[in-house]
Amino acid sequence: MGRGYEGQLGNGLRLVVEDPGVEVSGITTAVQIAAGSTTTCAVLADGTVWCWGDNGVGTVGDGSTVDRYTPVQVSGLTGATQVSMGTDNACATATGGVWCWGRNRYGQRGAGSRPNRMSPVLGPGPAAPAFADGARAQACHVSRLSLL
């Protein structure tokens, strides 16, 4: 339930829903979910990540900037265990390390450049991080021994 003007509720509609229990279209095996301001993502039991909502800067991660009112699979991620949302960016721990996509105005992807990314890009750091998180202008991940 809540504000769904950007499709972030995932039920195919763009409106406010006050009734609890809005079902997200096609998501039945979510093991973890993260909600940004206008985009939402879920990790499914099979290790894929699916996102929906505002996609103007690639926050959905499907390689486009088309808003998605129902979930679409994030391009190229396998073995995901966790996803986090910033305001207009997302990061996931998945096979190979931490992958991020979406707005990169402040260099929050950590790769030394600032273009927005419409699909996931592998960030710097360990191949097996313990956790990743993001916010409006920053992202970080925790390795087993240190905060990066």
ABEGO torsion letter per residue (X at the ends): XEBAAAGAAGAGBBBBBABBGBBBBGBAABABBBBBAABBBBBBAAGBBBBBEBAAAGAAGAGBABBBABBBBBBGBBGBABBBBBAABBBBBBBGEBBBBEBAAAGAAGAGBABBBABBBBBBEBABBABBBBBAABBBBBBAABBX
